[in-house]
Amino acid sequence: MKAFIKKITPQPIWKIGSDGYWAWRNRGRHTFLRGLDPRWQASQRALESYRDKHKGQRCFIIGNGPSLRQTDLTKLRSETTFGLNRIYLAFPELGFTTTYLVAVNDLVLEQCHADFRALEMPKFITWRARKVLSGDPKTIFVDTDFTGAENFNGDARGRIYEGFTVTYVALQLAYFMGFDQVILIGVDHNFTTQGPANQAVVSQGEDPNHFAPNYFGAGFKWQLPDLEGSERAYRMARRAYESAGRAVVDATVGGKLTVFPKVDYNSLF
């Protein structure tokens, strides 16, 4: 039926209708009347309390690549850290948790919301997940999306472009909090599993792309990476930090990302 309707509809009209539908589905329905939602107002107040909270300090953003198995994470016990998505799978072995956690991917949040709810640190979660994490006192909702203008926003109370990777959201949050230096680790920027960017797939076995084989284990639905899209976002982040006299450096062991200056992880301590 959809193919038939598209065939008989003039292309300009179809495009207007299609663009309008996706604008509503991906963003419009989530922002509609949110100003009247107490959960949104509470998150906006919470976000404001983090503005420049860590001014002049450094932090680590921890990706989830296999290189984490070659990185001595115990050195981060006294550091300020951002964990991403399912980094909590490493917490029992580490013996400590990250300072903050960031997650914006719909599939991850839908399948793992009970895990996220159990975490005790402040969690910055996309507003789209308000249903599955409603009532969690540690969740701070942020306005993230993956459509529209590709930009870098230093004010986390506004719209945050996701940049095809949760790491980019964390970079914008770190900027908002005032960090002077951001150090990336575990951002391997390299996936064994291949296929069209952003396509949803279901894992058939152990996960070779992350630090734990059960990260996206058998039966888990996830989206293939868009490495080119994330590189565009990373370049915007580098420009924003450097323009402000700040820096992002990459201490990932063997990482394939070339956007940020490389540093030796052990030299940082």
N, C-alpha and C positions, 0 to 999 in steps of 0.2 A: 504493500500500500504506500509506504514512504517513497519507494522508487517511482511509483506511478505519479504521485503528487508532485515530486520533484521534476519529473519529465514534462508535465503539462504546465508548470509554473514558470513564468519568465525568470531568467537567472537573476536580474537585479532584485526582484521581489523576493525570490527564494533566499538570497544572501541577506537581505534586511531581516527577514524573519528568522533565519538561522542565527545570525549574529545576536539578535535580540533574545532568542531562546537561551543561547549559551551564556550571554551576559547575566541573565536572570538566574540560570541554574548555578553558575560558578561563583557569582558574587551577589547579585541583586537580592535574592531571597534570604541571604544571610545578613545583609545590612538593613533590610526592611524593618522599620520600627524598633531597631535594636536600642535606640536612644531611650526607649521606655522600659527596657529590660534591666532589672536590678543587677543581674550578673555582669552585664556589660559595664554599668556604672561602677561597680565594685572593682572590676579589673582595671578600669581607667585610673581609679584612685591608687590602686596598688602599683601600677606602672609608674605613676608620677613619683612614688617614693623611691624608685630606683634610678631616677634621672641623676647622672653624675655621682652616683653612690660610690663608685670605685675610681674616681678621677685620679689620674696619674699612676695607677697601678697596672700590673700585668695580669693576664689570664691565659688559660689554655682552653682551646676548643678541641674536644676529643671526638674524632671521627670513629667509624666502626670497621675500618679496613683490617685485613689480616695482619698488617704490619704491627698492630697493637701487641701481637704475640711476641714481637721482637723488641718491644719498648718497655723499659722498666717503669711501670706506672706507679710504683710505690713512692717514687720521687715527688709525686703530685699530692701527697697527703696533706701538706700544709699550704698548697696553692689554691687559688680560686679557679674553678673549672666549670665548663659547660659540657654536660653530657648530651648526646643526641640519640633520639629514638630508643632503641633497645640496649643502650649501653649498660643498663641495670643488670643484664645477664652476667657482667663481669664483677659486680659488686661483692658477691660472696667470696670470691677468690682474692679480691683486693683488700677486703677488710674495711673499706670506707666507701662513701658515696661521693658523687660529684656535688659541687656547690649548687648548681642549677641543672635543669633538664629542659630541653627544647624538642618539641615534636609537632609536625604540621601535616604529615602525610595521612590522608584519609584512611587508606587501607591499613596502615600500621595502627592507627588509633582505634579503628573499628574492631580489629582482631585482638588488640592487647589492652583495651581500656581498663580491664580489671588490674593488670600489672601496674599501669600508670597510677591508678587511684591509690594503690598501696604504697607508693613512694612518698617519703616525708619531706623531700626538699622542695623549694619553690619550682613550679613547672610552668613554662610558657607554652601554651597550647593554642592552636588555631581556633578561632571562634566557630568554625564549622563543626567542631567536635563538642559543642556545648551540651548536646543531648547525652552523650555517653559519659561525660565527666561533670555533669551538673551536680552541684552540692559538695564537690571536693574542695576543702578549704585551702589547699596548697596550689590549686590551679589558677593561673592568671591567663585570661583569654586575650589573645592578640589578633589584630585584623590582618591576616595574611591571605594572599591569593596568588594564583599562578597564571592569571590572565591580565590583560591590560598592559600599561606602560612598564617597561623594564627600567627600574631605577634603584637607587640606594637611598633609603630613608633613615636619617639619623635620629628621628623622633619616633620611638616605638609606640607612641599613643596613636599614631596615624596608620595608614595603610602600609603594610610591609610586603614587598614583592618577594616571592619565594625563590626565584632564581634557579629552579630545577634541583635544589638541594637544601636540606635543612641547615647545612653549614652556613649558607648565605643568610638565613634568618638569624642564626646565632651571631654572625658578624655584625649585623645591624643592631641587635640587642646589646652587644658588647660596646659598640660605639655609643649608644644611648646612655649606657652606664658609666661612660667616661674613661674606659681603659685606655692607657697610653700605648701598650704593646699587647698584641694578640698573637698567640703562638698556636699553630695548627699541628696536631699529631693525629695519626690514624686516618688521614685524608689521602688514601692511596690513589684515588682518581683512576682506578683500573678495575675492570670487571671481567671475570672469566666468562660469565653468561652473556651471550650476544643476541641482538635482535633490534627491532625498531625502537627508537627512543620513546620512552613513556608508555610503551605497551604493557598492559597488565598480563602477568603470567602467573602460573601456579608452580611452586617448587615441587620437583619430583623426588628429591632426596636431600642429602646434606648440603649446606650452603657453603660454596667455595669463595664467596665474595666478601665475607665479613669475618670477624675475629672468632666467632663461635659457630660450629656446624648447625646448631639449632636456631641461629639468628632468624633466617627465613627458611626454616626446615621444611620437610615434606608436608605438602598440603597448604602451605602459607601462600597467600595471594599478594603479589607485590608488583611494582612497576620497574621496567628496565630503565637504566639511567640515561640522561641526556647530557653527556659530557661536554658537548659544544655549548649548549645552553648555560650550563653551570660555569664554564670558563668565561662567558660573556659577563655573567654576574660577578665572578671573582675579580675581573678587571675593574668593574665599577667600584667594588669594595676597596681595592688597592688605591685607586685614584682618590676616593673619599678620605681614607685614612691619611694618605700622604699629604693631601691638601690641608689637613688639619694638624700637620706636624706629628702625626702618630704613625704606627707601623703594624703591619701584619707580616709575620714570618712563618715559614713552613719547616717544621722539624720532623715531618713524617719520615720514618725509616724506609728508604727505597721508593718513596712516592713518585708518581708520574706527573703530578701537577707542576707546571712551570710558571705560573702567574706570579707567585710571591717569592721573595728572596729565601734561599735555603739556609738553614742553620743546623748545626749538629746538636742533637737533643741533649746529650750528656754535658755539653759545654754551658748549658743554661743554669746549671746548679753548682 
